[in-house]
């Protein structure tokens, strides 16, 4: 990644750096291509490092408007999942 992009991320992430430092936490960005290989690599990284995603709530497709309203209001404290069943 270029020095310019690293500097932009540092400036943009300053608020989150301060928040996580207060709680003795860490966060990392992982950039992948939106393809099968990228998805597979992310899955492998999560498994290798025992990373668990933070899931806030799971909604059915019938409740998609509730899910979107919750996310838009900034009230989601993790991933908001829409379950689509066939």
PDB file of N, CA, C and O in Angstrom, chain B, residues numbered from 101:
ATOM      1  N   UNK B 101       0.853  -1.167   0.000  1.00  0.00           N
ATOM      2  CA  UNK B 101       0.000   0.000   0.000  1.00  0.00           C
ATOM      3  C   UNK B 101       0.901   1.234   0.000  1.00  0.00           C
ATOM      4  O   UNK B 101       1.941   1.262   0.658  1.00  0.00           O
ATOM      5  N   UNK B 102       0.491   2.227  -0.734  1.00  0.00           N
ATOM      6  CA  UNK B 102       1.301   3.433  -0.850  1.00  0.00           C
ATOM      7  C   UNK B 102       1.343   4.199   0.484  1.00  0.00           C
ATOM      8  O   UNK B 102       0.468   4.052   1.336  1.00  0.00           O
ATOM      9  N   UNK B 103       2.380   5.011   0.628  1.00  0.00           N
ATOM     10  CA  UNK B 103       2.525   5.824   1.843  1.00  0.00           C
ATOM     11  C   UNK B 103       1.350   6.785   2.001  1.00  0.00           C
ATOM     12  O   UNK B 103       0.896   7.037   3.117  1.00  0.00           O
ATOM     13  N   UNK B 104       0.862   7.318   0.890  1.00  0.00           N
ATOM     14  CA  UNK B 104      -0.280   8.235   0.938  1.00  0.00           C
ATOM     15  C   UNK B 104      -1.526   7.535   1.487  1.00  0.00           C
ATOM     16  O   UNK B 104      -2.227   8.095   2.330  1.00  0.00           O
ATOM     17  N   UNK B 105      -1.804   6.326   1.019  1.00  0.00           N
ATOM     18  CA  UNK B 105      -2.968   5.583   1.516  1.00  0.00           C
ATOM     19  C   UNK B 105      -2.800   5.237   2.995  1.00  0.00           C
ATOM     20  O   UNK B 105      -3.761   5.314   3.760  1.00  0.00           O
ATOM     21  N   UNK B 106      -1.600   4.861   3.400  1.00  0.00           N
ATOM     22  CA  UNK B 106      -1.363   4.559   4.819  1.00  0.00           C
ATOM     23  C   UNK B 106      -1.618   5.786   5.685  1.00  0.00           C
ATOM     24  O   UNK B 106      -2.188   5.684   6.772  1.00  0.00           O
ATOM     25  N   UNK B 107      -1.189   6.948   5.192  1.00  0.00           N
ATOM     26  CA  UNK B 107      -1.406   8.191   5.935  1.00  0.00           C
ATOM     27  C   UNK B 107      -2.904   8.503   6.042  1.00  0.00           C
ATOM     28  O   UNK B 107      -3.376   8.923   7.098  1.00  0.00           O
ATOM     29  N   UNK B 108      -3.644   8.299   4.958  1.00  0.00           N
ATOM     30  CA  UNK B 108      -5.094   8.535   4.996  1.00  0.00           C
ATOM     31  C   UNK B 108      -5.781   7.617   6.005  1.00  0.00           C
ATOM     32  O   UNK B 108      -6.645   8.064   6.759  1.00  0.00           O
ATOM     33  N   UNK B 109      -5.408   6.347   6.027  1.00  0.00           N
ATOM     34  CA  UNK B 109      -5.996   5.417   6.983  1.00  0.00           C
ATOM     35  C   UNK B 109      -5.633   5.803   8.409  1.00  0.00           C
ATOM     36  O   UNK B 109      -6.455   5.665   9.315  1.00  0.00           O
ATOM     37  N   UNK B 110      -4.430   6.278   8.618  1.00  0.00           N
ATOM     38  CA  UNK B 110      -4.018   6.691   9.965  1.00  0.00           C
ATOM     39  C   UNK B 110      -4.874   7.855  10.444  1.00  0.00           C
ATOM     40  O   UNK B 110      -5.334   7.857  11.586  1.00  0.00           O
ATOM     41  N   UNK B 111      -5.089   8.840   9.585  1.00  0.00           N
ATOM     42  CA  UNK B 111      -5.910  10.002   9.948  1.00  0.00           C
ATOM     43  C   UNK B 111      -7.358   9.573  10.176  1.00  0.00           C
ATOM     44  O   UNK B 111      -7.975   9.949  11.172  1.00  0.00           O
ATOM     45  N   UNK B 112      -7.892   8.788   9.248  1.00  0.00           N
ATOM     46  CA  UNK B 112      -9.292   8.359   9.347  1.00  0.00           C
ATOM     47  C   UNK B 112      -9.527   7.459  10.551  1.00  0.00           C
ATOM     48  O   UNK B 112     -10.615   7.468  11.128  1.00  0.00           O
ATOM     49  N   UNK B 113      -8.518   6.680  10.938  1.00  0.00           N
ATOM     50  CA  UNK B 113      -8.692   5.725  12.022  1.00  0.00           C
ATOM     51  C   UNK B 113      -8.311   6.234  13.394  1.00  0.00           C
ATOM     52  O   UNK B 113      -8.402   5.489  14.370  1.00  0.00           O
ATOM     53  N   UNK B 114      -7.887   7.482  13.496  1.00  0.00           N
ATOM     54  CA  UNK B 114      -7.426   8.023  14.784  1.00  0.00           C
ATOM     55  C   UNK B 114      -8.484   7.871  15.874  1.00  0.00           C
ATOM     56  O   UNK B 114      -8.164   7.490  17.000  1.00  0.00           O
ATOM     57  N   UNK B 115      -9.729   8.164  15.547  1.00  0.00           N
ATOM     58  CA  UNK B 115     -10.821   8.057  16.526  1.00  0.00           C
ATOM     59  C   UNK B 115     -10.937   6.616  17.045  1.00  0.00           C
ATOM     60  O   UNK B 115     -11.101   6.391  18.244  1.00  0.00           O
ATOM     61  N   UNK B 116     -10.849   5.649  16.129  1.00  0.00           N
ATOM     62  CA  UNK B 116     -10.977   4.243  16.521  1.00  0.00           C
ATOM     63  C   UNK B 116      -9.742   3.769  17.276  1.00  0.00           C
ATOM     64  O   UNK B 116      -9.843   2.921  18.162  1.00  0.00           O
ATOM     65  N   UNK B 117      -8.581   4.309  16.933  1.00  0.00           N
ATOM     66  CA  UNK B 117      -7.367   3.979  17.680  1.00  0.00           C
ATOM     67  C   UNK B 117      -7.506   4.390  19.140  1.00  0.00           C
ATOM     68  O   UNK B 117      -7.135   3.636  20.039  1.00  0.00           O
ATOM     69  N   UNK B 118      -8.036   5.575  19.372  1.00  0.00           N
ATOM     70  CA  UNK B 118      -8.216   6.065  20.736  1.00  0.00           C
ATOM     71  C   UNK B 118      -9.257   5.238  21.494  1.00  0.00           C
ATOM     72  O   UNK B 118      -9.065   4.906  22.663  1.00  0.00           O
ATOM     73  N   UNK B 119     -10.356   4.912  20.819  1.00  0.00           N
ATOM     74  CA  UNK B 119     -11.417   4.124  21.470  1.00  0.00           C
ATOM     75  C   UNK B 119     -10.904   2.748  21.872  1.00  0.00           C
ATOM     76  O   UNK B 119     -11.151   2.292  22.988  1.00  0.00           O
ATOM     77  N   UNK B 120     -10.188   2.083  20.963  1.00  0.00           N
ATOM     78  CA  UNK B 120      -9.714   0.737  21.271  1.00  0.00           C
ATOM     79  C   UNK B 120      -8.592   0.751  22.304  1.00  0.00           C
ATOM     80  O   UNK B 120      -8.480  -0.174  23.109  1.00  0.00           O
ATOM     81  N   UNK B 121      -7.764   1.785  22.287  1.00  0.00           N
ATOM     82  CA  UNK B 121      -6.677   1.877  23.268  1.00  0.00           C
ATOM     83  C   UNK B 121      -7.237   1.960  24.685  1.00  0.00           C
ATOM     84  O   UNK B 121      -6.674   1.371  25.608  1.00  0.00           O
ATOM     85  N   UNK B 122      -8.337   2.684  24.862  1.00  0.00           N
ATOM     86  CA  UNK B 122      -8.950   2.798  26.188  1.00  0.00           C
ATOM     87  C   UNK B 122      -9.421   1.448  26.711  1.00  0.00           C
ATOM     88  O   UNK B 122      -9.443   1.223  27.921  1.00  0.00           O
ATOM     89  N   UNK B 123      -9.800   0.547  25.803  1.00  0.00           N
ATOM     90  CA  UNK B 123     -10.308  -0.770  26.200  1.00  0.00           C
ATOM     91  C   UNK B 123      -9.265  -1.866  26.027  1.00  0.00           C
ATOM     92  O   UNK B 123      -9.571  -3.052  26.154  1.00  0.00           O
ATOM     93  N   UNK B 124      -8.018  -1.458  25.732  1.00  0.00           N
ATOM     94  CA  UNK B 124      -6.937  -2.409  25.508  1.00  0.00           C
ATOM     95  C   UNK B 124      -7.311  -3.415  24.418  1.00  0.00           C
ATOM     96  O   UNK B 124      -7.081  -4.615  24.566  1.00  0.00           O
ATOM     97  N   UNK B 125      -7.885  -2.922  23.334  1.00  0.00           N
ATOM     98  CA  UNK B 125      -8.292  -3.751  22.208  1.00  0.00           C
ATOM     99  C   UNK B 125      -7.488  -3.356  20.973  1.00  0.00           C
ATOM    100  O   UNK B 125      -6.818  -2.323  20.955  1.00  0.00           O
ATOM    101  N   UNK B 126      -7.567  -4.189  19.954  1.00  0.00           N
ATOM    102  CA  UNK B 126      -6.879  -3.936  18.691  1.00  0.00           C
ATOM    103  C   UNK B 126      -7.835  -4.225  17.547  1.00  0.00           C
ATOM    104  O   UNK B 126      -8.770  -5.013  17.686  1.00  0.00           O
ATOM    105  N   UNK B 127      -7.592  -3.582  16.422  1.00  0.00           N
ATOM    106  CA  UNK B 127      -8.359  -3.886  15.219  1.00  0.00           C
ATOM    107  C   UNK B 127      -7.429  -3.841  14.027  1.00  0.00           C
ATOM    108  O   UNK B 127      -6.393  -3.177  14.055  1.00  0.00           O
ATOM    109  N   UNK B 128      -7.805  -4.546  12.987  1.00  0.00           N
ATOM    110  CA  UNK B 128      -6.989  -4.619  11.780  1.00  0.00           C
ATOM    111  C   UNK B 128      -7.903  -4.550  10.570  1.00  0.00           C
ATOM    112  O   UNK B 128      -9.054  -4.984  10.620  1.00  0.00           O
ATOM    113  N   UNK B 129      -7.384  -4.005   9.494  1.00  0.00           N
ATOM    114  CA  UNK B 129      -8.097  -4.002   8.222  1.00  0.00           C
ATOM    115  C   UNK B 129      -7.508  -5.086   7.338  1.00  0.00           C
ATOM    116  O   UNK B 129      -6.292  -5.272   7.292  1.00  0.00           O
ATOM    117  N   UNK B 130      -8.366  -5.789   6.646  1.00  0.00           N
ATOM    118  CA  UNK B 130      -7.933  -6.794   5.684  1.00  0.00           C
ATOM    119  C   UNK B 130      -8.614  -6.459   4.363  1.00  0.00           C
ATOM    120  O   UNK B 130      -9.838  -6.346   4.298  1.00  0.00           O
ATOM    121  N   UNK B 131      -7.827  -6.303   3.325  1.00  0.00           N
ATOM    122  CA  UNK B 131      -8.367  -5.977   2.014  1.00  0.00           C
ATOM    123  C   UNK B 131      -8.254  -7.190   1.107  1.00  0.00           C
ATOM    124  O   UNK B 131      -7.179  -7.772   0.963  1.00  0.00           O
ATOM    125  N   UNK B 132      -9.356  -7.564   0.504  1.00  0.00           N
ATOM    126  CA  UNK B 132      -9.359  -8.695  -0.424  1.00  0.00           C
ATOM    127  C   UNK B 132     -10.202  -8.333  -1.644  1.00  0.00           C
ATOM    128  O   UNK B 132     -10.997  -7.394  -1.613  1.00  0.00           O
ATOM    129  N   UNK B 133     -10.013  -9.086  -2.700  1.00  0.00           N
ATOM    130  CA  UNK B 133     -10.851  -8.922  -3.888  1.00  0.00           C
ATOM    131  C   UNK B 133     -12.200  -9.584  -3.626  1.00  0.00           C
ATOM    132  O   UNK B 133     -12.296 -10.554  -2.874  1.00  0.00           O
ATOM    133  N   UNK B 134     -13.223  -9.051  -4.249  1.00  0.00           N
ATOM    134  CA  UNK B 134     -14.576  -9.609  -4.081  1.00  0.00           C
ATOM    135  C   UNK B 134     -14.756 -10.782  -5.033  1.00  0.00           C
ATOM    136  O   UNK B 134     -15.488 -10.690  -6.019  1.00  0.00           O
ATOM    137  N   UNK B 135     -14.091 -11.867  -4.732  1.00  0.00           N
ATOM    138  CA  UNK B 135     -14.208 -13.064  -5.546  1.00  0.00           C
ATOM    139  C   UNK B 135     -14.100 -14.285  -4.642  1.00  0.00           C
ATOM    140  O   UNK B 135     -13.895 -14.154  -3.435  1.00  0.00           O
ATOM    141  N   UNK B 136     -14.235 -15.445  -5.215  1.00  0.00           N
ATOM    142  CA  UNK B 136     -14.207 -16.677  -4.426  1.00  0.00           C
ATOM    143  C   UNK B 136     -12.879 -16.851  -3.700  1.00  0.00           C
ATOM    144  O   UNK B 136     -12.856 -17.286  -2.548  1.00  0.00           O
ATOM    145  N   UNK B 137     -11.777 -16.519  -4.358  1.00  0.00           N
ATOM    146  CA  UNK B 137     -10.460 -16.686  -3.727  1.00  0.00           C
ATOM    147  C   UNK B 137     -10.317 -15.769  -2.511  1.00  0.00           C
ATOM    148  O   UNK B 137      -9.783 -16.183  -1.482  1.00  0.00           O
ATOM    149  N   UNK B 138     -10.791 -14.527  -2.626  1.00  0.00           N
ATOM    150  CA  UNK B 138     -10.723 -13.597  -1.506  1.00  0.00           C
ATOM    151  C   UNK B 138     -11.574 -14.064  -0.339  1.00  0.00           C
ATOM    152  O   UNK B 138     -11.145 -14.005   0.813  1.00  0.00           O
ATOM    153  N   UNK B 139     -12.773 -14.526  -0.636  1.00  0.00           N
ATOM    154  CA  UNK B 139     -13.665 -15.038   0.416  1.00  0.00           C
ATOM    155  C   UNK B 139     -13.065 -16.256   1.100  1.00  0.00           C
ATOM    156  O   UNK B 139     -13.161 -16.407   2.318  1.00  0.00           O
ATOM    157  N   UNK B 140     -12.450 -17.114   0.313  1.00  0.00           N
ATOM    158  CA  UNK B 140     -11.819 -18.316   0.870  1.00  0.00           C
ATOM    159  C   UNK B 140     -10.656 -17.938   1.782  1.00  0.00           C
ATOM    160  O   UNK B 140     -10.488 -18.527   2.850  1.00  0.00           O
ATOM    161  N   UNK B 141      -9.863 -16.969   1.373  1.00  0.00           N
ATOM    162  CA  UNK B 141      -8.707 -16.555   2.176  1.00  0.00           C
ATOM    163  C   UNK B 141      -9.151 -15.938   3.501  1.00  0.00           C
ATOM    164  O   UNK B 141      -8.546 -16.204   4.540  1.00  0.00           O
ATOM    165  N   UNK B 142     -10.202 -15.117   3.473  1.00  0.00           N
ATOM    166  CA  UNK B 142     -10.718 -14.532   4.715  1.00  0.00           C
ATOM    167  C   UNK B 142     -11.190 -15.639   5.653  1.00  0.00           C
ATOM    168  O   UNK B 142     -10.911 -15.603   6.852  1.00  0.00           O
ATOM    169  N   UNK B 143     -11.897 -16.612   5.111  1.00  0.00           N
ATOM    170  CA  UNK B 143     -12.372 -17.731   5.919  1.00  0.00           C
ATOM    171  C   UNK B 143     -11.207 -18.470   6.562  1.00  0.00           C
ATOM    172  O   UNK B 143     -11.277 -18.841   7.734  1.00  0.00           O
ATOM    173  N   UNK B 144     -10.134 -18.686   5.803  1.00  0.00           N
ATOM    174  CA  UNK B 144      -8.953 -19.365   6.334  1.00  0.00           C
ATOM    175  C   UNK B 144      -8.299 -18.544   7.445  1.00  0.00           C
ATOM    176  O   UNK B 144      -7.911 -19.097   8.475  1.00  0.00           O
ATOM    177  N   UNK B 145      -8.175 -17.230   7.246  1.00  0.00           N
ATOM    178  CA  UNK B 145      -7.567 -16.369   8.268  1.00  0.00           C
ATOM    179  C   UNK B 145      -8.356 -16.401   9.572  1.00  0.00           C
ATOM    180  O   UNK B 145      -7.776 -16.477  10.655  1.00  0.00           O
ATOM    181  N   UNK B 146      -9.683 -16.343   9.461  1.00  0.00           N
ATOM    182  CA  UNK B 146     -10.519 -16.371  10.665  1.00  0.00           C
ATOM    183  C   UNK B 146     -10.346 -17.694  11.393  1.00  0.00           C
ATOM    184  O   UNK B 146     -10.271 -17.722  12.621  1.00  0.00           O
ATOM    185  N   UNK B 147     -10.283 -18.785  10.650  1.00  0.00           N
ATOM    186  CA  UNK B 147     -10.127 -20.099  11.270  1.00  0.00           C
ATOM    187  C   UNK B 147      -8.744 -20.248  11.901  1.00  0.00           C
ATOM    188  O   UNK B 147      -8.623 -20.738  13.024  1.00  0.00           O
ATOM    189  N   UNK B 148      -7.696 -19.825  11.178  1.00  0.00           N
ATOM    190  CA  UNK B 148      -6.323 -19.948  11.683  1.00  0.00           C
ATOM    191  C   UNK B 148      -6.120 -19.152  12.973  1.00  0.00           C
ATOM    192  O   UNK B 148      -5.451 -19.621  13.893  1.00  0.00           O
ATOM    193  N   UNK B 149      -6.678 -17.985  13.040  1.00  0.00           N
ATOM    194  CA  UNK B 149      -6.427 -17.092  14.176  1.00  0.00           C
ATOM    195  C   UNK B 149      -7.549 -17.118  15.217  1.00  0.00           C
ATOM    196  O   UNK B 149      -7.533 -16.353  16.181  1.00  0.00           O
ATOM    197  N   UNK B 150      -8.512 -18.000  15.009  1.00  0.00           N
ATOM    198  CA  UNK B 150      -9.629 -18.157  15.936  1.00  0.00           C
ATOM    199  C   UNK B 150     -10.367 -16.836  16.162  1.00  0.00           C
ATOM    200  O   UNK B 150     -10.701 -16.473  17.290  1.00  0.00           O
ATOM    201  N   UNK B 151     -10.611 -16.134  15.062  1.00  0.00           N
ATOM    202  CA  UNK B 151     -11.322 -14.853  15.112  1.00  0.00           C
ATOM    203  C   UNK B 151     -12.813 -15.131  15.004  1.00  0.00           C
ATOM    204  O   UNK B 151     -13.248 -15.896  14.144  1.00  0.00           O
ATOM    205  N   UNK B 152     -13.578 -14.522  15.861  1.00  0.00           N
ATOM    206  CA  UNK B 152     -15.027 -14.676  15.820  1.00  0.00           C
ATOM    207  C   UNK B 152     -15.651 -13.341  15.444  1.00  0.00           C
ATOM    208  O   UNK B 152     -15.338 -12.308  16.034  1.00  0.00           O
ATOM    209  N   UNK B 153     -16.524 -13.374  14.469  1.00  0.00           N
ATOM    210  CA  UNK B 153     -17.226 -12.154  14.062  1.00  0.00           C
ATOM    211  C   UNK B 153     -18.246 -11.786  15.136  1.00  0.00           C
ATOM    212  O   UNK B 153     -18.839 -12.658  15.772  1.00  0.00           O
ATOM    213  N   UNK B 154     -18.438 -10.505  15.325  1.00  0.00           N
ATOM    214  CA  UNK B 154     -19.403 -10.010  16.285  1.00  0.00           C
ATOM    215  C   UNK B 154     -20.757  -9.874  15.583  1.00  0.00           C
ATOM    216  O   UNK B 154     -20.948  -8.972  14.766  1.00  0.00           O
ATOM    217  N   UNK B 155     -21.682 -10.759  15.898  1.00  0.00           N
ATOM    218  CA  UNK B 155     -23.016 -10.732  15.288  1.00  0.00           C
ATOM    219  C   UNK B 155     -23.974 -10.059  16.259  1.00  0.00           C
ATOM    220  O   UNK B 155     -24.151 -10.505  17.393  1.00  0.00           O
ATOM    221  N   UNK B 156     -24.589  -8.978  15.792  1.00  0.00           N
ATOM    222  CA  UNK B 156     -25.524  -8.232  16.626  1.00  0.00           C
ATOM    223  C   UNK B 156     -26.887  -8.911  16.640  1.00  0.00           C
ATOM    224  O   UNK B 156     -27.432  -9.218  17.701  1.00  0.00           O
ATOM    225  N   UNK B 157     -27.426  -9.140  15.454  1.00  0.00           N
ATOM    226  CA  UNK B 157     -28.784  -9.713  15.376  1.00  0.00           C
ATOM    227  C   UNK B 157     -28.982 -10.350  14.008  1.00  0.00           C
ATOM    228  O   UNK B 157     -28.400  -9.917  13.014  1.00  0.00           O
ATOM    229  N   UNK B 158     -29.814 -11.385  13.974  1.00  0.00           N
ATOM    230  CA  UNK B 158     -30.151 -12.065  12.726  1.00  0.00           C
ATOM    231  C   UNK B 158     -31.617 -11.796  12.426  1.00  0.00           C
ATOM    232  O   UNK B 158     -32.486 -12.061  13.258  1.00  0.00           O
ATOM    233  N   UNK B 159     -31.891 -11.270  11.238  1.00  0.00           N
ATOM    234  CA  UNK B 159     -33.248 -10.965  10.799  1.00  0.00           C
ATOM    235  C   UNK B 159     -33.650 -11.909   9.675  1.00  0.00           C
ATOM    236  O   UNK B 159     -32.802 -12.393   8.927  1.00  0.00           O
ATOM    237  N   UNK B 160     -34.944 -12.165   9.562  1.00  0.00           N
ATOM    238  CA  UNK B 160     -35.448 -12.904   8.407  1.00  0.00           C
ATOM    239  C   UNK B 160     -35.639 -11.919   7.260  1.00  0.00           C
ATOM    240  O   UNK B 160     -35.633 -10.705   7.463  1.00  0.00           O
ATOM    241  N   UNK B 161     -35.803 -12.441   6.082  1.00  0.00           N
ATOM    242  CA  UNK B 161     -36.018 -11.587   4.923  1.00  0.00           C
ATOM    243  C   UNK B 161     -37.297 -10.755   5.082  1.00  0.00           C
ATOM    244  O   UNK B 161     -37.381  -9.636   4.575  1.00  0.00           O
ATOM    245  N   UNK B 162     -38.284 -11.304   5.782  1.00  0.00           N
ATOM    246  CA  UNK B 162     -39.523 -10.556   6.021  1.00  0.00           C
ATOM    247  C   UNK B 162     -39.289  -9.312   6.884  1.00  0.00           C
ATOM    248  O   UNK B 162     -40.053  -8.350   6.807  1.00  0.00           O
ATOM    249  N   UNK B 163     -38.240  -9.331   7.699  1.00  0.00           N
ATOM    250  CA  UNK B 163     -37.936  -8.208   8.597  1.00  0.00           C
ATOM    251  C   UNK B 163     -36.781  -7.344   8.097  1.00  0.00           C
ATOM    252  O   UNK B 163     -36.121  -6.665   8.884  1.00  0.00           O
ATOM    253  N   UNK B 164     -36.541  -7.372   6.807  1.00  0.00           N
ATOM    254  CA  UNK B 164     -35.400  -6.639   6.256  1.00  0.00           C
ATOM    255  C   UNK B 164     -35.499  -5.136   6.532  1.00  0.00           C
ATOM    256  O   UNK B 164     -34.479  -4.485   6.761  1.00  0.00           O
ATOM    257  N   UNK B 165     -36.709  -4.579   6.512  1.00  0.00           N
ATOM    258  CA  UNK B 165     -36.851  -3.143   6.795  1.00  0.00           C
ATOM    259  C   UNK B 165     -36.433  -2.805   8.220  1.00  0.00           C
ATOM    260  O   UNK B 165     -35.829  -1.759   8.458  1.00  0.00           O
ATOM    261  N   UNK B 166     -36.750  -3.683   9.170  1.00  0.00           N
ATOM    262  CA  UNK B 166     -36.321  -3.474  10.559  1.00  0.00           C
ATOM    263  C   UNK B 166     -34.793  -3.499  10.647  1.00  0.00           C
ATOM    264  O   UNK B 166     -34.185  -2.685  11.343  1.00  0.00           O
ATOM    265  N   UNK B 167     -34.199  -4.431   9.941  1.00  0.00           N
ATOM    266  CA  UNK B 167     -32.739  -4.549   9.951  1.00  0.00           C
ATOM    267  C   UNK B 167     -32.096  -3.304   9.361  1.00  0.00           C
ATOM    268  O   UNK B 167     -31.141  -2.773   9.927  1.00  0.00           O
ATOM    269  N   UNK B 168     -32.603  -2.839   8.243  1.00  0.00           N
ATOM    270  CA  UNK B 168     -32.045  -1.652   7.595  1.00  0.00           C
ATOM    271  C   UNK B 168     -32.216  -0.407   8.463  1.00  0.00           C
ATOM    272  O   UNK B 168     -31.327   0.443   8.518  1.00  0.00           O
ATOM    273  N   UNK B 169     -33.355  -0.301   9.138  1.00  0.00           N
ATOM    274  CA  UNK B 169     -33.583   0.844  10.023  1.00  0.00           C
ATOM    275  C   UNK B 169     -32.599   0.822  11.198  1.00  0.00           C
ATOM    276  O   UNK B 169     -32.077   1.864  11.595  1.00  0.00           O
ATOM    277  N   UNK B 170     -32.354  -0.358  11.746  1.00  0.00           N
ATOM    278  CA  UNK B 170     -31.433  -0.485  12.875  1.00  0.00           C
ATOM    279  C   UNK B 170     -30.022  -0.059  12.467  1.00  0.00           C
ATOM    280  O   UNK B 170     -29.357   0.682  13.190  1.00  0.00           O
ATOM    281  N   UNK B 171     -29.573  -0.531  11.307  1.00  0.00           N
ATOM    282  CA  UNK B 171     -28.236  -0.184  10.836  1.00  0.00           C
ATOM    283  C   UNK B 171     -28.156   1.311  10.520  1.00  0.00           C
ATOM    284  O   UNK B 171     -27.183   1.971  10.884  1.00  0.00           O
ATOM    285  N   UNK B 172     -29.176   1.844   9.843  1.00  0.00           N
ATOM    286  CA  UNK B 172     -29.183   3.269   9.479  1.00  0.00           C
ATOM    287  C   UNK B 172     -29.175   4.167  10.715  1.00  0.00           C
ATOM    288  O   UNK B 172     -28.621   5.266  10.682  1.00  0.00           O
ATOM    289  N   UNK B 173     -29.786   3.704  11.799  1.00  0.00           N
ATOM    290  CA  UNK B 173     -29.837   4.487  13.038  1.00  0.00           C
ATOM    291  C   UNK B 173     -28.548   4.357  13.852  1.00  0.00           C
ATOM    292  O   UNK B 173     -28.391   5.014  14.881  1.00  0.00           O
ATOM    293  N   UNK B 174     -27.624   3.505  13.385  1.00  0.00           N
ATOM    294  CA  UNK B 174     -26.362   3.330  14.097  1.00  0.00           C
ATOM    295  C   UNK B 174     -26.487   2.523  15.366  1.00  0.00           C
ATOM    296  O   UNK B 174     -25.662   2.661  16.270  1.00  0.00           O
ATOM    297  N   UNK B 175     -27.507   1.678  15.455  1.00  0.00           N
ATOM    298  CA  UNK B 175     -27.746   0.931  16.688  1.00  0.00           C
ATOM    299  C   UNK B 175     -27.240  -0.497  16.639  1.00  0.00           C
ATOM    300  O   UNK B 175     -27.428  -1.250  17.594  1.00  0.00           O
ATOM    301  N   UNK B 176     -26.604  -0.884  15.545  1.00  0.00           N
ATOM    302  CA  UNK B 176     -26.057  -2.230  15.426  1.00  0.00           C
ATOM    303  C   UNK B 176     -24.695  -2.276  16.094  1.00  0.00           C
ATOM    304  O   UNK B 176     -23.848  -1.424  15.827  1.00  0.00           O
ATOM    305  N   UNK B 177     -24.471  -3.247  16.951  1.00  0.00           N
ATOM    306  CA  UNK B 177     -23.201  -3.371  17.663  1.00  0.00           C
ATOM    307  C   UNK B 177     -22.433  -4.597  17.180  1.00  0.00           C
ATOM    308  O   UNK B 177     -21.810  -5.305  17.971  1.00  0.00           O
ATOM    309  N   UNK B 178     -22.483  -4.832  15.911  1.00  0.00           N
ATOM    310  CA  UNK B 178     -21.817  -5.972  15.284  1.00  0.00           C
ATOM    311  C   UNK B 178     -22.434  -6.159  13.914  1.00  0.00           C
ATOM    312  O   UNK B 178     -23.048  -5.241  13.371  1.00  0.00           O
ATOM    313  N   UNK B 179     -22.273  -7.327  13.366  1.00  0.00           N
ATOM    314  CA  UNK B 179     -22.834  -7.609  12.049  1.00  0.00           C
ATOM    315  C   UNK B 179     -24.329  -7.843  12.166  1.00  0.00           C
ATOM    316  O   UNK B 179     -24.793  -8.568  13.045  1.00  0.00           O
ATOM    317  N   UNK B 180     -25.067  -7.225  11.275  1.00  0.00           N
ATOM    318  CA  UNK B 180     -26.504  -7.463  11.168  1.00  0.00           C
ATOM    319  C   UNK B 180     -26.694  -8.424  10.000  1.00  0.00           C
ATOM    320  O   UNK B 180     -26.317  -8.123   8.867  1.00  0.00           O
ATOM    321  N   UNK B 181     -27.273  -9.562  10.282  1.00  0.00           N
ATOM    322  CA  UNK B 181     -27.390 -10.643   9.300  1.00  0.00           C
ATOM    323  C   UNK B 181     -28.831 -10.732   8.805  1.00  0.00           C
ATOM    324  O   UNK B 181     -29.778 -10.645   9.587  1.00  0.00           O
ATOM    325  N   UNK B 182     -28.978 -10.905   7.494  1.00  0.00           N
ATOM    326  CA  UNK B 182     -30.290 -11.190   6.881  1.00  0.00           C
ATOM    327  C   UNK B 182     -30.263 -12.656   6.472  1.00  0.00           C
ATOM    328  O   UNK B 182     -29.484 -13.052   5.606  1.00  0.00           O
ATOM    329  N   UNK B 183     -31.108 -13.446   7.091  1.00  0.00           N
ATOM    330  CA  UNK B 183     -31.164 -14.882   6.773  1.00  0.00           C
ATOM    331  C   UNK B 183     -32.128 -15.094   5.616  1.00  0.00           C
ATOM    332  O   UNK B 183     -33.303 -14.734   5.692  1.00  0.00           O
ATOM    333  N   UNK B 184     -31.618 -15.677   4.554  1.00  0.00           N
ATOM    334  CA  UNK B 184     -32.437 -15.973   3.372  1.00  0.00           C
ATOM    335  C   UNK B 184     -32.503 -17.477   3.255  1.00  0.00           C
ATOM    336  O   UNK B 184     -31.489 -18.139   3.038  1.00  0.00           O
ATOM    337  N   UNK B 185     -33.710 -18.018   3.401  1.00  0.00           N
ATOM    338  CA  UNK B 185     -33.896 -19.464   3.292  1.00  0.00           C
ATOM    339  C   UNK B 185     -34.746 -19.767   2.089  1.00  0.00           C
ATOM    340  O   UNK B 185     -35.599 -18.968   1.702  1.00  0.00           O
ATOM    341  N   UNK B 186     -34.520 -20.915   1.498  1.00  0.00           N
ATOM    342  CA  UNK B 186     -35.238 -21.279   0.271  1.00  0.00           C
ATOM    343  C   UNK B 186     -36.423 -22.147   0.497  1.00  0.00           C
ATOM    344  O   UNK B 186     -37.107 -22.519  -0.457  1.00  0.00           O
TER     345      UNK B 186
END
